[in-house]
Amino acid sequence: MESLNAQIVPSTVFFADAMLGRLARWLRMLGYDTAYEKDISDESLISRVVTEHRWLLTRDRYLAQRKVLRDHHTLIVSDHLQNQLRQLQSELRLDLDLSDKTASRCAACNSILKSIPHEKATSTVPAYVASLHRQFVQCSNCGRIYWPGTHWTHMLARLQELRTS
Ligand SMILES: [Zn+2]
């Protein structure tokens, strides 16, 4: 069945509501620009969605019914991350493939990640991490450093499951 959302979604720039923090972090790691604020009033949220041309991801049925958000949201039906990703994959045709690229946005603050030289990472990350990994990326905003460690491996496995199930 063809979803209506699949035809009208303007872009893959998202705003995840307060109940979707975990989904927001995953979307960022997948490279999708995803705004998220834990404490935000409905009015501020709506204003940001509209002015920043973001696609709202929400668990809130009442919020989704607001006229101004009509055709600008996906009502997420499940509380479980796996199902939430599956819903976006089928309705918005989101590409959940992380295997051929490094994460491009910071899971914590949504800013762009840039590759950094190994020498630069070694002064910050634990020694065993520096010795195990060659590839590091750093957030241009908050300075967090990421590497393809256990978190990414775990993510890849979960995404692989999603694609094949
Ligand atoms: Zn950051």
Residues whose N, C-alpha, C, O or C-beta is under 5 A from the ligand:
A	BS01	ZN	C106 A108 C109 S111 C139 N141 C142 G143 R144
